[in-house]
Amino acid sequence: MTNAAAPDRRTLSDKLMQGLGAALLARRSLRHQVVFALSAIVLSTALRFALNDALPPGFPFLTFFPAVMLTLVFSSLRSGLAVGVACGVIAWYFFIEPVRSLAITPGAIVALLLYALIIATDVVFITAAGRALEQRMAAEQRANALATSRSLMFSELQHRISNNLSTVAALLRLQSQLVADETARQALVASQTRIRSISLLQRRLHSPDLQTLDAAEYLREVLHDVVEVTGAGDVDLDFSADSLPLPHDTAVPLGLIASELVMNAIEHGAPEGRDTEITVRLTVDAASPDGRIPATLRIVDQGPGLPEGFDLETSDSLGLIVARQFATALNGQLTLAKGKDGGTVARLDFLIDPTSI
């Protein structure tokens, strides 16, 4: 019961402080200041007369202190000072002995000096609070402007990087069209695909607040881009994936591994002269006891399968070397095996650490 009530009290206190802060920083019209000041003088005087018989002697300013403070907060400094002076004179004339007189007696001097001291203290503290709030608001505005500028600069930087990478990929594509040697052409196409994969990730990172991206959406775009870049129009990419949040430092190697394996499937597993299908599946299992999320990426082609004596660890294929190295960076395990119905099955098992998301 107490724990539930505490947040409510804090919320009420926060709202009250926000309201007082807004009142101190508000700019009022001259009409508002005059009306508020006259109302404060009239109401505080009427209340003091109403309480006069109930109060013991010695409280001439009792209702005037709140009037001055409220005017300072909800009107302005000058109207608060005007109310303070007017209420002081009214209290001196009506409620300080001898009443209905502005006689300067020792008692009147002491009472007026105490009144002036209290009013001056109120003015100093309320004015200082208003200045502090103004400085805080100005600091928050500067901080917001810097944050906006940072966000724009970050987005522009990512956009420029993405454009530059796309330009490099386009130059490689043009160069590959002019190369007669098939091996060299394939190398240029593979490099182009790798660069475009990184460019795609950069386009996804335009927001500095975006800390993760969804593996299914990301891989779908990357791999369709791979098929388009390689010019394999007769390849049908059958893609499905479970939703999996990826931190940025995992997305890059995973995207490049998937790109390399699909390029390898297109190069070696797509029979020439007829349409073929490459199947890509990303499956996510329940979290392990240590909280890490197991995931498996499988890429299956319909080609002739692996040659006899194939060993992934000793393969000199640049694409497979790149995929193997990035699999190590993911703390994953990459395997290639012959499918039951022919073709090649590439499998990557890896873990996502939720603490890095």
BARO-352244 format. One line per 5 residues: number of its first residue (from 1); for each residue x negated, y, z negated of C-alpha. Coordinates in pm, 1 decimal. Example, Ala and Ser with C-alpha at 12.3 -4.5 7.8 and 13.67 -1.06 7.14 Angstrom:
2
1) -1230.0:-450.0:-780.0 ~ -1367.0:-106.0:-714.0
This chain:
357
1) 0.0:0.0:0.0 ~ -282.5:236.6:-93.7 ~ -486.9:145.6:215.1 ~ -191.6:214.7:444.9 ~ -120.7:549.6:280.4
6) -481.7:670.7:302.6 ~ -492.1:699.5:686.0 ~ -157.9:881.0:678.2 ~ -295.2:1134.1:432.5 ~ -607.9:1180.3:643.1
11) -397.3:1225.4:954.3 ~ -179.3:1484.0:782.3 ~ -487.9:1664.5:653.3 ~ -647.6:1661.7:998.9 ~ -332.9:1802.4:1156.7
16) -313.1:2071.6:890.4 ~ -674.6:2173.9:946.3 ~ -626.0:2177.1:1322.7 ~ -320.6:2395.5:1282.2 ~ -504.0:2640.5:1055.6
21) -795.4:2648.4:1298.0 ~ -564.9:2725.4:1588.4 ~ -396.9:2998.8:1382.4 ~ -730.9:3160.8:1300.1 ~ -844.9:3159.3:1662.9
26) -516.9:3278.4:1812.3 ~ -502.6:3627.9:1960.5 ~ -180.6:3813.8:1871.1 ~ -20.6:4114.6:2031.9 ~ -5.9:4449.8:1853.3
31) 368.4:4409.7:1816.1 ~ 324.9:4074.2:1643.9 ~ 66.9:4222.4:1405.8 ~ 287.6:4517.1:1308.6 ~ 600.9:4305.2:1259.8
36) 413.6:4039.4:1060.3 ~ 242.7:4297.9:836.7 ~ 567.8:4486.2:761.5 ~ 747.5:4157.5:692.3 ~ 471.8:4043.4:455.4
41) 485.4:4373.2:264.2 ~ 865.0:4375.3:235.3 ~ 902.0:4007.1:139.5 ~ 617.3:4003.6:-112.4 ~ 748.7:4324.8:-273.5
46) 1103.8:4190.7:-290.9 ~ 980.6:3864.1:-442.7 ~ 770.0:4048.8:-699.4 ~ 1071.7:4254.3:-806.0 ~ 1282.3:3936.9:-826.9
51) 1024.1:3773.4:-1055.8 ~ 953.7:4081.0:-1261.1 ~ 1175.7:3985.8:-1558.3 ~ 1056.2:3625.5:-1556.1 ~ 682.7:3707.5:-1555.2
56) 486.6:3812.0:-1862.1 ~ 292.1:4142.3:-1843.0 ~ -36.2:4133.3:-1658.0 ~ 62.1:3983.7:-1319.9 ~ 114.7:4290.0:-1100.6
61) -38.0:4131.5:-785.7 ~ 99.0:3778.1:-812.9 ~ 307.4:3773.2:-491.8 ~ 76.4:4007.6:-299.3 ~ -227.6:3775.0:-284.7
66) -45.7:3513.0:-70.3 ~ 95.7:3788.7:151.6 ~ -252.8:3917.8:229.6 ~ -396.6:3569.5:292.1 ~ -110.4:3464.2:520.7
71) -142.1:3786.8:716.9 ~ -517.2:3734.4:760.4 ~ -457.6:3383.1:894.2 ~ -142.2:3425.0:1102.7 ~ -179.1:3784.3:1221.5
76) -518.3:3956.6:1231.2 ~ -794.9:4104.8:1018.9 ~ -675.6:4463.7:1052.9 ~ -313.3:4380.6:968.3 ~ -436.8:4177.3:669.8
81) -638.1:4474.7:545.5 ~ -336.7:4701.3:598.9 ~ -116.6:4464.3:397.2 ~ -381.5:4446.7:126.1 ~ -395.7:4825.8:91.5
86) -17.6:4872.3:105.3 ~ 48.7:4594.6:-148.1 ~ -219.6:4732.8:-378.4 ~ -56.2:5074.0:-379.3 ~ 291.2:4921.6:-434.5
91) 166.0:4711.6:-726.8 ~ -14.7:5012.7:-875.0 ~ 297.7:5229.1:-852.3 ~ 563.5:4982.1:-964.1 ~ 395.0:4718.8:-1181.6
96) 90.0:4873.4:-1353.4 ~ 143.0:5083.2:-1663.5 ~ 252.1:5358.7:-1654.8 ~ 501.8:5228.9:-1396.4 ~ 633.6:5449.9:-1117.0
101) 316.2:5646.7:-1132.2 ~ -22.3:5641.4:-962.3 ~ -194.7:5749.4:-1278.2 ~ -564.6:5663.3:-1298.2 ~ -601.9:5487.2:-1630.4
106) -875.5:5247.7:-1745.4 ~ -631.8:4953.8:-1721.0 ~ -525.6:5053.1:-1370.3 ~ -887.4:5088.9:-1258.0 ~ -980.9:4740.6:-1388.9
111) -671.5:4579.5:-1231.3 ~ -729.7:4749.7:-896.5 ~ -1099.0:4658.1:-893.1 ~ -1015.7:4291.5:-959.2 ~ -748.8:4302.9:-689.2
116) -994.3:4459.6:-441.3 ~ -1259.1:4197.8:-527.0 ~ -1020.2:3907.9:-466.8 ~ -889.1:4057.3:-142.6 ~ -1244.5:4123.5:-21.5
121) -1337.8:3762.1:-99.9 ~ -1038.7:3637.9:97.2 ~ -1133.1:3859.3:390.2 ~ -1495.5:3743.0:389.9 ~ -1414.0:3371.0:371.4
126) -1131.2:3377.6:624.7 ~ -1331.2:3592.0:867.0 ~ -1633.4:3363.2:826.9 ~ -1412.8:3059.1:890.7 ~ -1278.4:3219.5:1206.2
131) -1630.6:3300.3:1330.5 ~ -1745.5:2945.1:1254.9 ~ -1451.4:2801.1:1447.7 ~ -1524.1:3030.2:1742.5 ~ -1886.9:2916.5:1746.5
136) -1777.1:2552.8:1725.5 ~ -1533.4:2599.9:2013.1 ~ -1804.0:2765.5:2220.8 ~ -2043.4:2478.9:2142.1 ~ -1778.9:2222.1:2241.0
141) -1714.6:2407.3:2566.8 ~ -2087.9:2409.0:2642.4 ~ -2108.9:2038.5:2559.0 ~ -1808.6:1962.0:2782.1 ~ -1960.8:2165.0:3062.9
146) -2289.7:1977.7:3026.4 ~ -2105.9:1643.4:3020.8 ~ -1913.3:1737.2:3335.0 ~ -2232.6:1851.5:3503.3 ~ -2403.9:1527.6:3402.0
151) -2117.6:1321.2:3538.7 ~ -2121.2:1510.5:3869.2 ~ -2498.5:1481.5:3898.5 ~ -2486.2:1110.0:3819.4 ~ -2212.1:1052.2:4076.2
156) -2400.1:1255.8:4335.9 ~ -2719.6:1065.2:4265.4 ~ -2545.0:729.5:4303.9 ~ -2376.0:851.7:4619.8 ~ -2705.7:965.9:4770.1
161) -2876.6:639.2:4678.6 ~ -2592.4:442.2:4834.9 ~ -2606.9:653.7:5151.8 ~ -2983.8:619.0:5174.0 ~ -2962.1:242.7:5134.7
166) -2690.0:228.2:5399.6 ~ -2913.4:431.9:5631.0 ~ -3201.2:189.9:5579.2 ~ -2968.2:-105.3:5645.4 ~ -2842.0:61.3:5964.0
171) -3199.4:116.8:6083.8 ~ -3276.9:-249.0:6018.1 ~ -2967.3:-349.0:6214.4 ~ -3078.7:-138.6:6512.0 ~ -3427.4:-282.2:6488.1
176) -3294.9:-638.6:6473.9 ~ -3108.2:-580.4:6800.8 ~ -3434.3:-488.2:6972.1 ~ -3631.9:-784.8:6843.8 ~ -3653.9:-1080.0:7079.2
181) -3810.3:-1324.3:6836.6 ~ -3530.4:-1510.5:6659.6 ~ -3728.7:-1565.5:6339.6 ~ -3810.6:-1196.3:6310.5 ~ -3451.2:-1104.2:6390.9
186) -3320.5:-1333.0:6116.8 ~ -3566.7:-1180.4:5870.6 ~ -3444.8:-829.4:5956.7 ~ -3079.7:-937.1:5924.2 ~ -3152.2:-1095.4:5585.8
191) -3325.0:-777.9:5465.7 ~ -3035.8:-569.8:5592.2 ~ -2788.5:-785.5:5400.6 ~ -2988.2:-759.0:5078.1 ~ -3003.6:-382.1:5105.7
196) -2632.4:-354.2:5178.1 ~ -2557.1:-574.8:4878.2 ~ -2745.0:-334.0:4653.2 ~ -2577.0:-39.9:4828.5 ~ -2235.8:-189.6:4753.9
201) -2320.2:-210.7:4385.3 ~ -2436.3:151.8:4387.3 ~ -2102.1:259.9:4528.3 ~ -1935.0:83.9:4237.9 ~ -2143.6:280.5:3987.7
206) -2032.1:635.2:4065.2 ~ -1894.8:674.7:3712.1 ~ -2153.3:693.6:3428.3 ~ -1884.8:566.1:3191.1 ~ -1835.0:245.1:3390.1
211) -2044.0:-5.8:3198.6 ~ -1909.0:-325.7:3354.2 ~ -1747.1:-443.1:3675.3 ~ -1533.8:-745.6:3757.4 ~ -1730.0:-1032.4:3912.8
216) -1439.6:-1152.1:4129.4 ~ -1380.6:-817.2:4298.2 ~ -1751.7:-742.5:4328.2 ~ -1852.1:-1078.7:4480.6 ~ -1558.2:-1074.9:4721.9
221) -1674.0:-742.1:4865.8 ~ -2041.5:-841.4:4869.8 ~ -1987.3:-1173.7:5046.3 ~ -1744.6:-1042.4:5305.1 ~ -2006.3:-776.6:5373.8
226) -2266.8:-1052.5:5418.2 ~ -2052.9:-1230.3:5677.5 ~ -1996.6:-902.4:5861.3 ~ -2364.8:-806.7:5859.1 ~ -2484.8:-1144.7:5985.4
231) -2238.6:-1121.8:6271.9 ~ -2101.2:-1467.4:6199.0 ~ -1756.8:-1404.9:6341.5 ~ -1679.1:-1776.1:6359.7 ~ -1724.8:-1824.1:5983.5
236) -1420.7:-1829.3:5757.0 ~ -1507.8:-1735.3:5398.9 ~ -1278.0:-1914.4:5152.7 ~ -1332.3:-1719.2:4830.5 ~ -1168.7:-1745.5:4489.7
241) -1297.3:-1641.8:4149.3 ~ -1194.7:-1610.8:3788.8 ~ -1210.0:-1269.3:3631.1 ~ -1543.0:-1211.4:3459.3 ~ -1679.4:-877.8:3330.5
246) -2037.4:-824.6:3443.2 ~ -2288.7:-582.3:3293.6 ~ -2489.6:-392.4:3551.4 ~ -2814.4:-577.2:3484.6 ~ -2634.5:-905.4:3565.1
251) -2434.3:-784.2:3864.7 ~ -2736.6:-707.4:4082.9 ~ -2909.3:-1047.5:4058.5 ~ -2577.1:-1235.9:4080.4 ~ -2476.5:-1044.0:4392.3
256) -2812.8:-1104.6:4555.0 ~ -2810.4:-1477.2:4468.3 ~ -2462.1:-1514.4:4617.3 ~ -2571.0:-1318.2:4925.8 ~ -2878.8:-1534.8:4979.1
261) -2686.2:-1859.8:4938.3 ~ -2410.4:-1751.6:5178.7 ~ -2668.9:-1633.3:5432.8 ~ -2844.0:-1967.7:5396.5 ~ -2511.0:-2148.5:5448.5
266) -2440.2:-1941.6:5759.8 ~ -2788.2:-2003.2:5900.5 ~ -2815.0:-2375.1:5828.6 ~ -2465.1:-2493.9:5746.9 ~ -2247.9:-2341.0:6018.1
271) -2233.9:-2575.1:6316.3 ~ -2284.5:-2387.8:6640.5 ~ -2003.4:-2373.2:6888.1 ~ -1709.2:-2417.6:6652.2 ~ -1543.4:-2242.6:6364.9
276) -1655.8:-2335.2:6017.7 ~ -1561.8:-2258.2:5662.0 ~ -1778.3:-2164.2:5366.1 ~ -1614.3:-2215.7:5029.8 ~ -1711.6:-1994.2:4736.2
281) -1578.6:-2056.6:4385.9 ~ -1659.4:-1869.5:4065.8 ~ -1522.7:-2048.6:3758.7 ~ -1538.8:-1924.7:3401.0 ~ -1517.3:-2157.0:3100.2
286) -1429.2:-2091.8:2738.1 ~ -1689.8:-1911.6:2532.8 ~ -1953.0:-2124.7:2363.9 ~ -1992.9:-2128.7:1981.5 ~ -2254.6:-1852.1:2002.3
291) -2006.5:-1631.4:2190.6 ~ -2167.2:-1652.4:2533.9 ~ -1943.3:-1710.6:2835.8 ~ -2039.6:-1999.0:3070.1 ~ -1977.9:-1942.2:3441.4
296) -2044.2:-2143.1:3754.5 ~ -2085.0:-2019.4:4112.4 ~ -2043.1:-2291.4:4381.6 ~ -2100.4:-2234.4:4752.3 ~ -2017.7:-2521.7:4988.3
301) -2076.0:-2531.0:5365.4 ~ -1979.6:-2782.4:5634.7 ~ -2321.5:-2823.1:5787.5 ~ -2545.8:-3126.6:5826.2 ~ -2661.8:-3108.9:5467.0
306) -3008.3:-3094.2:5318.8 ~ -3300.1:-3256.6:5500.3 ~ -3461.2:-3565.2:5356.5 ~ -3710.7:-3491.6:5082.5 ~ -3579.7:-3138.3:5022.7
311) -3705.9:-2984.2:4698.8 ~ -3575.1:-2644.0:4592.5 ~ -3879.2:-2574.6:4376.4 ~ -4120.4:-2616.4:4666.3 ~ -3903.8:-2470.3:4942.9
316) -4077.1:-2194.4:5140.9 ~ -3747.4:-2033.2:5248.8 ~ -3765.1:-1666.6:5149.9 ~ -3391.3:-1655.6:5074.8 ~ -3408.9:-1955.7:4844.8
321) -3721.7:-1819.6:4675.5 ~ -3536.2:-1492.4:4607.7 ~ -3228.0:-1679.1:4480.9 ~ -3441.6:-1900.8:4255.8 ~ -3623.7:-1603.0:4103.9
326) -3303.1:-1411.8:4034.7 ~ -3148.8:-1724.5:3882.5 ~ -3441.1:-1727.3:3639.2 ~ -3372.1:-1360.0:3562.9 ~ -3014.2:-1459.3:3474.5
331) -3138.6:-1745.4:3253.3 ~ -2935.2:-1964.2:3486.4 ~ -2992.2:-2290.2:3669.4 ~ -2974.1:-2306.8:4049.1 ~ -2934.6:-2642.7:4227.4
336) -2876.4:-2749.5:4586.7 ~ -2734.6:-3091.5:4664.2 ~ -2570.0:-3281.7:4946.8 ~ -2190.7:-3276.5:4935.7 ~ -1982.9:-3592.7:4912.6
341) -1822.6:-3518.3:5248.8 ~ -2136.3:-3371.5:5401.2 ~ -2264.5:-3019.1:5396.1 ~ -2460.1:-2853.0:5117.9 ~ -2340.1:-2759.5:4770.5
346) -2524.0:-2471.8:4606.2 ~ -2448.5:-2434.6:4237.7 ~ -2552.4:-2164.5:3992.9 ~ -2476.6:-2214.9:3622.2 ~ -2531.0:-1909.0:3405.5
351) -2419.3:-1749.0:3080.2 ~ -2287.5:-1398.8:3012.8 ~ -2375.5:-1251.0:2675.7 ~ -2075.5:-1039.6:2553.9 ~ -2309.5:-822.2:2346.9
356) -2462.2:-690.4:2670.1 ~ -2122.4:-583.5:2806.7
